[in-house]
Amino acid sequence: MNTKITQERKKKLSGNFRRMFFIQGFLNIRTLNIVVVLFYLARGLSLAQVFYLSIFWAVINLLAEVPSSYLADLWGRKKTLVLSSFLYLISCIIVIYAHSFGMFMLSIFFYSLSYACCSGTDEALVYDTSRELGEHGNSLRRLGQYSAAEKIFKIITPIVGALVVKDLSEWQFHILLVVDTIAAFCALLISLYLVEPKQYFEVEKVEAGVFKDALKLIKNNPNMIRAMLNRAFIFTSLFLIWRYHQELFVHLGVSIIALGAGWSLYNLFVTLINFYIHRFLPKKSLTTKINYLNFVTLFFAGLFLA
């Protein structure tokens, strides 16, 4: 009898990988992203206000990160992910009717909360599911495949979105907004069928520990502040270019379709990397892998700037 229950539990838990794959995929379709800055400008925002929205998102996400992790440990991974999908759905609905900076800030508020609830909780659920199924050795492969879901739909959606919104008209924007809202609803629906695994990974302790370790490291190593500032300057420069590249490229005569094609190719490349990350330098240490990937990232960032 117990064996039967164990097998049923195992079968239900195994479905978490497929469910999480599609949840991540639907949450990251975001067809509007290919022209989101142009959409903000069309709805009356300035470029400065677009940047302020990004800062607002970062602040809310930072403030909500640890509390949402505590919620995931106390309340459960499934309920927290259901909440995340629900908050994202609210954000999508608000954007449809937003025509002011205040309304967009409200949408970003819910979106940032949604991201904080999902961040770490999703990976913890995948990891805990692997552990309970006795597949601890396959955790990296499972997490890599799950991470690939973030990009796999974006292989198609940027070019499709670009074809839909090629004239940047209001009714074309509405099509993309409706598609993203339907995708958010699908993610919410699938999240209701997740199976809560036994907890092996405490998200709150890990993320709270990151903040504590960072403060301790800065206090004990003043040179770390300079290194962090250097990294921050590089990140900020790249972020500004990324945030404004749509307006910049369109102003230079690049077509919306070309932008969509470029992002589709990028997401294809990243998806393949995530899906096969467990095969990457199998005999090297994790530190070596991270350093190598950082170098590759820096190389491509420099190539883009050049």
Residue frames relative to the residue before (quaternion, step in Angstrom):
aa qw qx qy qz dx dy dz
M 1.0000 0.0000 0.0000 0.0000 0.00 0.00 0.00
N 0.6732 0.4955 -0.2839 0.4697 3.54 0.95 -0.96
T 0.6191 0.5485 -0.3425 0.4456 3.56 1.11 -0.78
K 0.6424 0.5299 -0.3177 0.4535 3.55 1.03 -0.86
I 0.6525 0.5055 -0.3124 0.4702 3.56 0.96 -0.90
T 0.6396 0.5337 -0.3178 0.4528 3.58 0.99 -0.85
Q 0.6653 0.4964 -0.2993 0.4704 3.56 0.98 -0.85
E 0.6369 0.5153 -0.3261 0.4717 3.57 1.04 -0.75
R 0.6418 0.5162 -0.3090 0.4755 3.53 1.03 -0.86
K 0.6472 0.5253 -0.3122 0.4557 3.55 0.98 -0.86
K 0.6537 0.5168 -0.3086 0.4586 3.56 0.98 -0.86
K 0.6665 0.4992 -0.2986 0.4662 3.57 0.98 -0.88
L 0.6587 0.5133 -0.3047 0.4580 3.55 0.97 -0.87
S 0.6250 0.5554 -0.3391 0.4312 3.58 1.00 -0.82
G 0.6216 0.5603 -0.3363 0.4320 3.56 1.14 -0.59
N 0.5086 0.6624 -0.4160 0.3597 3.59 1.24 -0.34
F 0.6291 0.5530 -0.3443 0.4241 3.59 1.01 -0.78
R 0.6740 0.4766 -0.2881 0.4853 3.55 0.96 -0.87
R 0.6570 0.5161 -0.3148 0.4504 3.56 0.94 -0.89
M 0.6766 0.4907 -0.2938 0.4639 3.58 0.90 -0.92
F 0.5923 0.5697 -0.3613 0.4406 3.57 1.10 -0.68
F 0.7291 0.4202 -0.2448 0.4816 3.58 0.85 -0.95
I 0.5813 0.5567 -0.3772 0.4580 3.59 1.10 -0.57
Q 0.6701 0.4868 -0.2878 0.4808 3.55 0.89 -0.97
G 0.6467 0.5343 -0.3152 0.4438 3.56 0.98 -0.84
F 0.6998 0.4632 -0.2710 0.4715 3.59 0.84 -0.97
L 0.6499 0.5170 -0.3236 0.4534 3.59 1.02 -0.73
N 0.7664 0.3609 -0.1835 0.4987 3.56 1.15 -0.54
I 0.3236 0.7326 -0.5311 0.2766 3.61 1.15 0.41
R 0.1756 0.8587 -0.4701 0.1038 3.57 0.86 -1.06
T 0.0447 -0.8437 0.5348 -0.0119 3.55 0.61 1.15
L 0.6062 0.5846 -0.3521 0.4084 3.58 1.14 -0.61
N 0.5459 0.6721 -0.3889 0.3148 3.59 1.13 -0.62
I 0.5989 0.5904 -0.3698 0.3950 3.58 1.08 -0.62
V 0.7893 0.1629 -0.0976 0.5839 3.58 1.21 -0.48
V 0.2482 0.8318 -0.4817 0.1204 3.60 1.21 0.35
V 0.6474 0.5034 -0.3294 0.4679 3.61 0.98 -0.78
L 0.6512 0.5019 -0.3074 0.4792 3.58 0.98 -0.84
F 0.6103 0.5427 -0.3362 0.4689 3.58 1.14 -0.66
Y 0.6407 0.5168 -0.3189 0.4699 3.59 0.95 -0.89
L 0.6657 0.5005 -0.3022 0.4637 3.58 0.92 -0.90
A 0.6539 0.5145 -0.3099 0.4600 3.58 1.02 -0.80
R 0.6905 0.4523 -0.2686 0.4964 3.57 1.17 -0.59
G 0.6936 -0.5390 0.2586 0.4019 3.59 1.22 0.37
L 0.5294 0.6233 -0.4272 0.3858 3.61 1.21 0.06
S 0.4035 -0.6703 0.5594 0.2736 3.55 -1.28 0.39
L 0.6601 -0.4936 0.3721 0.4267 3.58 -1.26 0.26
A 0.6131 0.5468 -0.3438 0.4549 3.58 1.06 -0.72
Q 0.6689 0.4964 -0.3001 0.4650 3.59 0.94 -0.87
V 0.5917 0.5540 -0.3599 0.4620 3.58 1.11 -0.65
F 0.6642 0.4878 -0.2959 0.4831 3.57 0.98 -0.84
Y 0.6275 0.5354 -0.3363 0.4543 3.61 1.02 -0.75
L 0.6106 0.5484 -0.3497 0.4518 3.59 1.07 -0.68
S 0.6417 0.5204 -0.3188 0.4646 3.57 1.05 -0.77
I 0.6392 0.5112 -0.3184 0.4783 3.58 1.02 -0.80
F 0.6403 0.5276 -0.3146 0.4612 3.58 0.97 -0.90
W 0.6353 0.5252 -0.3238 0.4644 3.59 0.98 -0.86
A 0.6735 0.5072 -0.2994 0.4466 3.59 0.88 -0.93
V 0.6550 0.5173 -0.3113 0.4544 3.59 0.96 -0.87
I 0.6715 0.4874 -0.2965 0.4728 3.60 0.85 -0.96
N 0.6536 0.5171 -0.3165 0.4531 3.57 0.94 -0.86
L 0.6466 0.5221 -0.3148 0.4585 3.58 0.99 -0.84
L 0.6831 0.4909 -0.2800 0.4625 3.58 0.93 -0.92
A 0.7391 0.4290 -0.2246 0.4682 3.59 1.05 -0.75
E 0.4760 0.7252 -0.4210 0.2652 3.59 1.22 -0.38
V 0.7376 0.4091 -0.2389 0.4811 3.60 0.68 -1.07
P 0.6485 0.5072 -0.3416 0.4534 3.67 0.87 -0.79
S 0.6640 0.4946 -0.3136 0.4649 3.59 0.97 -0.80
S 0.6240 0.5279 -0.3349 0.4688 3.59 1.12 -0.63
Y 0.6183 0.5268 -0.3250 0.4843 3.55 1.09 -0.77
L 0.6344 0.5310 -0.3163 0.4643 3.56 1.03 -0.82
A 0.6462 0.5296 -0.3182 0.4480 3.59 0.99 -0.84
D 0.6796 0.4733 -0.2864 0.4818 3.60 1.04 -0.77
L 0.7216 0.4508 -0.2423 0.4662 3.57 0.97 -0.89
W 0.7689 0.3781 -0.1665 0.4879 3.55 0.85 -1.07
G 0.5577 -0.5962 0.3949 0.4214 3.57 1.15 -0.64
R 0.5833 -0.6079 0.4149 0.3437 3.56 -1.12 0.68
K 0.6601 0.5358 -0.3193 0.4186 3.57 0.86 -0.97
K 0.6978 0.4730 -0.2884 0.4540 3.60 0.74 -1.02
T 0.6474 0.5163 -0.3235 0.4579 3.58 1.03 -0.76
L 0.6674 0.4837 -0.3005 0.4799 3.58 1.02 -0.74
V 0.5906 0.5366 -0.3597 0.4835 3.59 1.13 -0.59
L 0.6450 0.5125 -0.3080 0.4758 3.57 1.00 -0.88
S 0.6312 0.5431 -0.3260 0.4477 3.58 0.98 -0.85
S 0.6757 0.4867 -0.2890 0.4723 3.59 0.89 -0.93
F 0.6460 0.5261 -0.3151 0.4546 3.57 1.02 -0.82
L 0.6567 0.5054 -0.3061 0.4687 3.59 0.95 -0.87
Y 0.6451 0.5128 -0.3198 0.4674 3.58 1.03 -0.78
L 0.6182 0.5387 -0.3375 0.4624 3.58 1.06 -0.75
I 0.6309 0.5228 -0.3233 0.4735 3.59 0.99 -0.83
S 0.6391 0.5360 -0.3168 0.4515 3.57 0.97 -0.91
C 0.6644 0.5101 -0.3016 0.4555 3.59 0.92 -0.90
I 0.6545 0.5132 -0.3132 0.4584 3.58 0.97 -0.85
I 0.6429 0.5286 -0.3244 0.4495 3.60 0.98 -0.85
V 0.6362 0.5517 -0.3317 0.4252 3.59 0.96 -0.87
I 0.5882 0.5916 -0.3706 0.4083 3.59 1.03 -0.74
Y 0.7858 0.3211 -0.1480 0.5075 3.57 0.97 -0.89
A 0.4993 0.6834 -0.4168 0.3316 3.61 1.25 -0.03
H 0.0668 0.7852 -0.6128 0.0594 3.55 -0.94 0.99
S 0.7057 0.3777 -0.2569 0.5415 3.57 1.25 0.36
F 0.6566 -0.5169 0.3797 0.3968 3.53 -1.27 0.44
G 0.6422 0.5425 -0.3187 0.4379 3.59 1.00 -0.83
M 0.6659 0.4947 -0.3009 0.4704 3.59 0.96 -0.85
F 0.6510 0.4993 -0.3202 0.4737 3.56 1.00 -0.75
M 0.6105 0.5365 -0.3475 0.4677 3.59 1.09 -0.66
L 0.6344 0.5244 -0.3254 0.4654 3.59 1.02 -0.80
S 0.6462 0.5111 -0.3120 0.4732 3.58 0.99 -0.83
I 0.6571 0.5066 -0.3010 0.4701 3.58 0.96 -0.90
F 0.5943 0.5757 -0.3538 0.4361 3.58 1.08 -0.73
F 0.7033 0.4423 -0.2668 0.4884 3.58 0.83 -0.96
Y 0.6334 0.5328 -0.3318 0.4526 3.57 1.03 -0.76
S 0.6626 0.5055 -0.3040 0.4614 3.58 0.97 -0.85
L 0.6304 0.5146 -0.3259 0.4812 3.58 1.02 -0.78
S 0.6306 0.5376 -0.3217 0.4581 3.55 1.02 -0.84
Y 0.6630 0.5087 -0.2990 0.4607 3.56 0.93 -0.93
A 0.6540 0.5162 -0.3105 0.4576 3.59 0.98 -0.88
C 0.6541 0.5109 -0.3130 0.4618 3.59 0.99 -0.79
C 0.7024 0.4609 -0.2627 0.4745 3.56 1.05 -0.76
S 0.6208 0.5861 -0.3360 0.3977 3.57 1.02 -0.86
G 0.8132 0.1790 -0.1700 0.5271 3.56 -0.67 1.11
T 0.6554 0.5099 -0.3108 0.4624 3.58 0.99 -0.83
D 0.6501 0.5233 -0.3186 0.4494 3.58 0.96 -0.85
E 0.6887 0.4669 -0.2834 0.4768 3.56 0.88 -0.93
A 0.6124 0.5466 -0.3439 0.4560 3.58 1.09 -0.70
L 0.6477 0.5102 -0.3245 0.4636 3.59 1.00 -0.79
V 0.6466 0.5060 -0.3170 0.4748 3.58 0.97 -0.83
Y 0.6690 0.5004 -0.2954 0.4635 3.59 0.94 -0.92
D 0.6781 0.4926 -0.2936 0.4597 3.58 0.87 -0.96
T 0.6213 0.5341 -0.3362 0.4644 3.57 1.06 -0.74
S 0.6440 0.5179 -0.3150 0.4668 3.59 0.99 -0.85
R 0.6571 0.5190 -0.3028 0.4551 3.56 0.96 -0.90
E 0.6906 0.4768 -0.2939 0.4575 3.59 0.82 -0.93
L 0.6745 0.4711 -0.2909 0.4884 3.57 1.15 -0.59
G 0.4948 -0.6759 0.4178 0.3517 3.57 1.30 -0.06
E 0.5451 0.6127 -0.3900 0.4187 3.56 1.23 0.53
H 0.1139 0.8437 -0.5171 0.0883 3.56 1.04 0.76
G 0.6516 0.5345 -0.3158 0.4359 3.58 1.03 -0.75
N 0.7022 0.4481 -0.2614 0.4877 3.59 1.22 -0.42
S 0.3317 0.7869 -0.4755 0.2114 3.58 1.28 0.15
L 0.6577 0.5135 -0.3180 0.4502 3.60 0.92 -0.89
R 0.6466 0.5091 -0.3186 0.4703 3.57 0.99 -0.83
R 0.6586 0.5097 -0.3065 0.4610 3.58 0.93 -0.90
L 0.6788 0.4862 -0.2904 0.4674 3.58 0.92 -0.91
G 0.6319 0.5336 -0.3265 0.4576 3.57 1.08 -0.74
Q 0.6643 0.4873 -0.2986 0.4817 3.56 0.97 -0.86
Y 0.6323 0.5240 -0.3283 0.4668 3.56 1.06 -0.75
S 0.6485 0.5151 -0.3149 0.4637 3.59 0.97 -0.86
A 0.6033 0.5708 -0.3530 0.4309 3.57 1.10 -0.66
A 0.5827 0.6017 -0.3708 0.4011 3.58 1.15 -0.60
E 0.5779 0.6011 -0.3705 0.4092 3.57 1.15 -0.60
K 0.7780 0.3436 -0.1659 0.4991 3.56 1.07 -0.72
I 0.5558 0.6752 -0.3975 0.2780 3.58 1.08 -0.66
F 0.6707 0.4640 -0.3072 0.4904 3.60 0.99 -0.75
K 0.6452 0.5443 -0.3183 0.4314 3.55 1.15 -0.64
I 0.4678 0.6403 -0.4635 0.3955 3.58 1.25 0.02
I 0.7555 0.3628 -0.1745 0.5168 3.56 1.09 -0.80
T 0.6765 0.5652 -0.3149 0.3519 3.59 0.81 -1.02
P 0.6272 0.5346 -0.3867 0.4138 3.70 0.88 -0.61
I 0.7028 0.4446 -0.2843 0.4771 3.57 0.85 -0.89
V 0.6237 0.5164 -0.3407 0.4777 3.61 1.08 -0.69
G 0.6575 0.5106 -0.3042 0.4630 3.56 0.94 -0.91
A 0.6465 0.5226 -0.3156 0.4575 3.57 1.01 -0.81
L 0.6467 0.5112 -0.3182 0.4681 3.59 1.03 -0.77
V 0.6578 0.5165 -0.3060 0.4550 3.58 1.04 -0.79
V 0.8089 0.2933 -0.1109 0.4974 3.55 0.88 -1.04
K 0.2226 0.8409 -0.4734 0.1385 3.57 1.22 0.45
D 0.7238 0.4100 -0.2445 0.4982 3.61 1.16 -0.57
L 0.3585 -0.7718 0.4546 0.2630 3.58 1.37 -0.07
S 0.3553 0.7262 -0.5100 0.2937 3.57 0.99 0.81
E 0.6695 -0.5375 0.3399 0.3837 3.57 -1.22 0.56
W 0.6768 0.4893 -0.3157 0.4504 3.60 0.87 -0.85
Q 0.6188 0.5264 -0.3471 0.4685 3.59 1.13 -0.55
F 0.6066 0.5362 -0.3432 0.4762 3.58 1.07 -0.73
H 0.6485 0.5409 -0.3187 0.4305 3.57 0.96 -0.89
I 0.6026 0.5540 -0.3592 0.4482 3.61 1.04 -0.69
L 0.6792 0.4814 -0.2875 0.4736 3.57 0.89 -0.94
L 0.6390 0.5323 -0.3247 0.4505 3.59 0.99 -0.80
V 0.6584 0.4987 -0.3027 0.4756 3.57 0.99 -0.83
V 0.6285 0.5308 -0.3318 0.4617 3.60 0.99 -0.82
D 0.6752 0.4865 -0.2979 0.4677 3.60 0.88 -0.90
T 0.6435 0.5177 -0.3227 0.4625 3.60 1.03 -0.72
I 0.6362 0.5108 -0.3210 0.4809 3.59 1.00 -0.78
A 0.6381 0.5232 -0.3220 0.4642 3.58 1.00 -0.82
A 0.6378 0.5224 -0.3198 0.4670 3.59 1.01 -0.81
F 0.6446 0.5119 -0.3162 0.4716 3.58 1.01 -0.80
C 0.6305 0.5290 -0.3259 0.4652 3.61 1.02 -0.79
A 0.6410 0.5163 -0.3213 0.4683 3.59 0.98 -0.83
L 0.6402 0.5192 -0.3165 0.4695 3.58 1.00 -0.84
L 0.6580 0.5205 -0.3065 0.4497 3.57 0.91 -0.91
I 0.6821 0.4801 -0.2897 0.4693 3.60 0.88 -0.93
S 0.6288 0.5574 -0.3416 0.4209 3.60 1.00 -0.78
L 0.5916 0.5819 -0.3623 0.4244 3.60 1.15 -0.53
Y 0.7057 0.4508 -0.2520 0.4851 3.59 1.20 -0.47
L 0.3969 0.7059 -0.4900 0.3226 3.60 1.23 0.20
V 0.2968 -0.7250 0.5929 0.1861 3.57 -1.21 0.58
E 0.4087 -0.7260 0.5008 0.2345 3.57 -0.72 1.09
P 0.2389 -0.7860 0.5511 0.1463 3.63 -0.59 1.09
K 0.6119 -0.4967 0.4454 0.4248 3.55 -1.32 0.14
Q 0.4075 -0.7449 0.4757 0.2297 3.59 -0.84 0.95
Y 0.0560 -0.7781 0.6256 0.0027 3.53 -0.88 1.09
F 0.7420 0.3681 -0.1515 0.5395 3.53 1.26 -0.59
E 0.1921 -0.7957 0.5668 0.0937 3.60 -0.62 1.13
V 0.3193 -0.7937 0.4919 0.1616 3.56 -0.21 1.32
E 0.6590 0.5360 -0.3184 0.4207 3.57 0.91 -0.95
K 0.6749 0.4933 -0.3078 0.4543 3.60 0.88 -0.86
V 0.6471 0.5264 -0.3162 0.4520 3.55 1.01 -0.85
E 0.7342 0.4274 -0.2521 0.4634 3.60 0.75 -1.02
A 0.6214 0.5041 -0.3469 0.4893 3.60 1.10 -0.61
G 0.6339 0.5422 -0.3210 0.4485 3.56 1.08 -0.74
V 0.5887 0.5737 -0.3623 0.4394 3.56 1.13 -0.65
F 0.6638 0.4954 -0.2985 0.4742 3.59 0.94 -0.89
K 0.6705 0.5027 -0.2997 0.4561 3.59 0.90 -0.94
D 0.6708 0.4963 -0.2967 0.4644 3.57 0.93 -0.91
A 0.6306 0.5380 -0.3319 0.4503 3.57 1.05 -0.76
L 0.6664 0.4927 -0.2997 0.4725 3.60 0.93 -0.88
K 0.6526 0.5110 -0.3106 0.4654 3.57 0.98 -0.84
L 0.6520 0.5261 -0.3098 0.4497 3.57 0.99 -0.87
I 0.6538 0.5033 -0.3074 0.4741 3.58 0.99 -0.85
K 0.6597 0.5251 -0.3028 0.4443 3.57 0.97 -0.88
N 0.7510 0.4031 -0.2062 0.4807 3.58 0.94 -0.92
N 0.7831 0.2258 -0.1198 0.5670 3.57 1.20 -0.35
P 0.2347 -0.8190 0.5094 0.1208 3.62 0.12 1.29
N 0.6022 0.5738 -0.3629 0.4200 3.59 1.08 -0.62
M 0.5597 0.6156 -0.3824 0.4018 3.55 1.23 -0.50
I 0.5867 0.5793 -0.3698 0.4283 3.59 1.12 -0.65
R 0.6578 0.5051 -0.3102 0.4648 3.59 0.94 -0.89
A 0.6508 0.5162 -0.3135 0.4602 3.57 0.98 -0.86
M 0.6612 0.5076 -0.3039 0.4614 3.56 1.00 -0.85
L 0.6455 0.5152 -0.3210 0.4635 3.57 1.01 -0.80
N 0.6258 0.5325 -0.3371 0.4595 3.59 1.01 -0.80
R 0.6668 0.4897 -0.2948 0.4781 3.54 0.97 -0.91
A 0.6387 0.5393 -0.3212 0.4451 3.57 1.03 -0.82
F 0.6393 0.5255 -0.3284 0.4553 3.58 1.01 -0.81
I 0.6487 0.5096 -0.3126 0.4710 3.57 0.98 -0.88
F 0.6631 0.5098 -0.3048 0.4556 3.56 0.91 -0.98
T 0.6604 0.5184 -0.3118 0.4449 3.58 0.91 -0.94
S 0.6436 0.5226 -0.3237 0.4560 3.57 0.97 -0.83
L 0.6815 0.4739 -0.2837 0.4801 3.56 0.90 -0.94
F 0.6331 0.5452 -0.3302 0.4393 3.55 1.05 -0.79
L 0.6472 0.5203 -0.3181 0.4575 3.57 0.95 -0.87
I 0.6509 0.5053 -0.3140 0.4716 3.56 0.97 -0.86
W 0.6627 0.5045 -0.3061 0.4612 3.57 0.94 -0.92
R 0.6827 0.5061 -0.2971 0.4353 3.59 0.91 -0.90
Y 0.7799 0.3387 -0.1632 0.5004 3.58 1.02 -0.78
H 0.4233 0.7509 -0.4522 0.2290 3.59 1.23 -0.10
Q 0.6014 0.5734 -0.3728 0.4129 3.62 1.05 -0.65
E 0.6816 0.4681 -0.2783 0.4887 3.56 0.86 -0.99
L 0.6470 0.5325 -0.3145 0.4460 3.57 1.00 -0.87
F 0.7125 0.4616 -0.2701 0.4542 3.60 0.76 -1.03
V 0.6423 0.5070 -0.3271 0.4726 3.58 0.98 -0.81
H 0.6357 0.5253 -0.3230 0.4642 3.58 1.04 -0.79
L 0.6881 0.4639 -0.2702 0.4880 3.58 1.14 -0.66
G 0.6343 -0.5802 0.3152 0.4020 3.57 1.28 0.05
V 0.4540 0.6679 -0.4674 0.3596 3.59 1.25 0.16
S 0.4188 -0.7220 0.4913 0.2487 3.59 -0.88 0.91
I 0.6241 -0.5355 0.4202 0.3836 3.55 -1.27 0.49
I 0.6333 0.5433 -0.3280 0.4429 3.58 1.03 -0.80
A 0.6352 0.5208 -0.3259 0.4680 3.59 1.04 -0.78
L 0.6233 0.5275 -0.3326 0.4718 3.59 1.04 -0.76
G 0.6608 0.5153 -0.3021 0.4545 3.56 0.94 -0.90
A 0.6542 0.5131 -0.3085 0.4621 3.57 0.96 -0.89
G 0.6452 0.5320 -0.3175 0.4472 3.57 0.99 -0.84
W 0.6893 0.4658 -0.2812 0.4783 3.57 0.93 -0.88
S 0.5985 0.5528 -0.3622 0.4528 3.61 1.09 -0.59
L 0.6631 0.4946 -0.3006 0.4746 3.58 0.95 -0.88
Y 0.6304 0.5384 -0.3255 0.4548 3.57 1.01 -0.82
N 0.6991 0.4713 -0.2754 0.4618 3.58 0.86 -0.95
L 0.5852 0.5515 -0.3660 0.4685 3.59 1.15 -0.56
F 0.6548 0.5189 -0.2992 0.4610 3.56 0.95 -0.93
V 0.6953 0.4713 -0.2748 0.4678 3.60 0.85 -0.98
T 0.6190 0.5478 -0.3435 0.4458 3.60 1.02 -0.74
L 0.6622 0.5019 -0.3049 0.4654 3.58 0.91 -0.90
I 0.6358 0.5227 -0.3290 0.4630 3.59 1.02 -0.78
N 0.6872 0.4848 -0.2879 0.4581 3.59 0.85 -0.96
F 0.6693 0.5260 -0.3064 0.4259 3.56 0.95 -0.89
Y 0.7883 0.2776 -0.1410 0.5308 3.57 1.07 -0.73
I 0.2615 0.8089 -0.4932 0.1846 3.58 1.24 0.45
H 0.6258 0.5598 -0.3459 0.4189 3.61 1.08 -0.66
R 0.6743 0.4680 -0.2979 0.4873 3.62 1.23 -0.33
F 0.5170 0.6700 -0.3968 0.3554 3.56 1.31 -0.17
L 0.8320 -0.1437 0.0488 0.5336 3.59 -0.65 1.16
P 0.0350 -0.8707 0.4900 0.0235 3.62 0.73 1.03
K 0.7215 0.4391 -0.2549 0.4708 3.60 1.10 -0.59
K 0.5973 0.5686 -0.3586 0.4374 3.58 1.28 -0.05
S 0.5699 -0.5924 0.4470 0.3529 3.55 -1.23 0.49
L 0.6529 -0.5154 0.3789 0.4056 3.55 -1.28 0.38
T 0.6183 0.5545 -0.3371 0.4434 3.59 1.05 -0.77
T 0.6523 0.5128 -0.3040 0.4681 3.56 0.97 -0.87
K 0.6378 0.5283 -0.3216 0.4590 3.56 0.99 -0.84
I 0.6647 0.5085 -0.3021 0.4564 3.57 0.90 -0.96
N 0.6632 0.5063 -0.3047 0.4594 3.59 0.92 -0.93
Y 0.6549 0.5118 -0.3147 0.4583 3.55 0.97 -0.83
L 0.6701 0.4899 -0.2974 0.4717 3.59 0.94 -0.87
N 0.6031 0.5426 -0.3523 0.4667 3.60 1.10 -0.65
F 0.6483 0.5163 -0.3107 0.4654 3.57 1.00 -0.84
V 0.6471 0.5157 -0.3151 0.4648 3.58 0.97 -0.87
T 0.6386 0.5286 -0.3150 0.4621 3.57 1.02 -0.86
L 0.6675 0.4991 -0.2926 0.4687 3.56 0.91 -0.95
F 0.6296 0.5453 -0.3305 0.4439 3.58 1.01 -0.81
F 0.7059 0.4527 -0.2701 0.4731 3.59 0.83 -0.96
A 0.6028 0.5400 -0.3571 0.4663 3.60 1.11 -0.64
G 0.6602 0.4967 -0.2986 0.4777 3.59 0.98 -0.87
L 0.6342 0.5329 -0.3214 0.4588 3.57 1.04 -0.81
F 0.6400 0.5212 -0.3131 0.4698 3.57 1.02 -0.83
L 0.6678 0.4972 -0.3030 0.4637 3.58 0.90 -0.93
A 0.6386 0.5221 -0.3306 0.4586 3.60 1.00 -0.80
